[in-house]
């Protein structure tokens, strides 16, 4: 079965983002799509053009994400997250982004292109490039302000997220608490 046939079956021959039925085509989700059904979505021409374009977005069109972001298909969730992130200046989009829950693996996939788009590179204390979803180890004890605990040296922080506009900050969970960590205090784990 071809990728397009599989996607048409999964989506009932509708755009998986807005529900349109005309001009449908396969959109492979970067960065590591390999024409596998699980790494592609079926989109209408309007959605596909908007996803690939860095020009002005048709903000009202993307209100469709209010429904499609709840899809059980990780590929649809990834594109919904990316588009809501691009539209986060809009109050409604920011609210939806805050409601959208993605498991760690899907979130890392959604954020994978973010560093490339912003031109911001996050580097650990040894100069290794950090990517969303990486595991890092703390290289010194860190007092966590406001949480009344110390994150101990050697603590592994799994599934980090990158702070988009600051290459010196990453986020991760330590002792069940989401914290911001300076990249100079971490070492990338293999």
N, C-alpha and C positions, 0 to 999 in steps of 0.2 A: 504494500500500500504506500502511495506517495505521501510526502509531507502535506501537500495541499489537501489531499483526500482525507487524511487523518484530522487536519484542522477543521475542515468543513463538517466532518462528523461530530467533532467535539463541540463546535460552536453553533451547530444547526444552521450553517451557511449564513451567519451574521457576523458583522464586525464584533470582535470580542471586547471592544472598548465602548462603542457608541450604539451598537445594534443595527447599523445600516446594512442593507442587503445588496447594494450595487457597488460595482468596482472593487471587489474584494481581492486581496493578494496576500501572500505570505510575507511577514516581516520577521527576519532573523534578529534576535536580540543580542547585541554586542555585549561584552567583548569576545566571548568564546562560543558563539553559536556554530553548530556543525550540521545545520539543516535537519536537526532532530525535532520531532513534534513537540517535545517537552521544552525546547529552547526557542520556539517560534510562536507567533500568534497570527491570527487571521484578522486583517484590518482593512478598512475602507481607504480609498485614496486620500480623503481629507485628513484622517487621523495619521496615516503614514507620512504625508507631507509635513504635517505639524510636528511629528516626533523627530523627523530628520532635519528640520529647519531650525536655525537659531534666530530667525527673524521674529517679528511680532506673532504672538499666539492668538488664536481666536478663543479668548477666555471663556465666553459663554458656551462654546461647543464642549469644553472640557468638564462642564458640570455633569456630563454623563458618567464621570468617574465616581460620582456618589453611589452609583449602582455597581459598576464593574469592579471597583476596588475590593468588593466582597467575594469575588470569584475564588473558587478553590484551586484554580490553576496558577502555580507559582509564576509562570511567564507573564500572565496578565497582571498579577500583583506587582511584579517588577516594573512594568511599564506604567502602571497606575502610580506607583511610588515616585518614579522618575518625573512624570508629568506634574504631579502635585508638588514635588520639590521645586520644579521650575516655576510653578505658579504660586509659590508660597507667599508672595507679596500680597496676594488676594486673601482676604479674611476667610472666606468660605473654604479655599484650598488649604490654608494652614490648619483650619479646624479638622478637615478630612484627614490630612497628613498625621495629625496628632491622634486621631482615632484608629488609623490603619495599623494593624498588628501584623508583622512579618516574622517568621521564625528566623533564627540567626543566619542560616545559610542563604535564605531568600533575601534578607536585608543586605548581606555582604554582596550578593549578585546585583542588587538594585544600586548599591553605592559604588560598584566597581568602576564605573565610568566617571564618577564625580571628580576624582583627582585629575583625570585627563582633561576634563572640561575647564576646570578652574586654573590649570597650570600650576597647582600647588603640590609640592612633593613633601610628604611627611617622612622624616628620617629618624632612626633610633640613635642611641648614643654612639654607635659604631659606624654610622653613615649608611646603614642598610635601609632601603626604601620600605616603608610600611604601607600596607594596603588594608582596606576594610575587611574584617573577618580574620585577620592575623591573630596569632597568640604572641604576647610579649611577656617578659619577666621583669619585675622591678629590680633595679640595681642598687637601691638604697631605701631605707625606711622613710615613708611619707606620712606626715600627719595630715589627716583629712579634716579640713576645716568644716565645722557645722555638723559633722557626723560623729564626733567624739571617739574616733579610733585611729590607730596607726596601721597603715598598710605596710607589712613587713617586707624587707628585702628578700628576693627569691620567690615572691608570690607570682603565680602565673595569672595573667589576665587574658581570657579567651574571647574571641569574637569582637575585637575592638572596632570602633567606628572612628572615622576621621572627622575632625572639625574642619569644615569646608574652607573657611576663610583664614585659618590660622595654622600654618605648617608646624607649629611648636606644640599643638594640643591634640590629644586623642581622647576618646571616651571609652570606658570599659567598666565592668562590674567587679567590685572587690567586696567581699563579705556581704554579697547581696545588694550592695549600694552602687548605683551608677555614679561614677566620678569622672572628672576631667583630670588627665595626667599629662605632665610635660614630657615631650618625647625624649628630652635629654636624660630622663631618669628611667628609661626602659631599654631593654635589649630584645630584638626579635628572636623568637624561638624557632627552631627548625621543624 
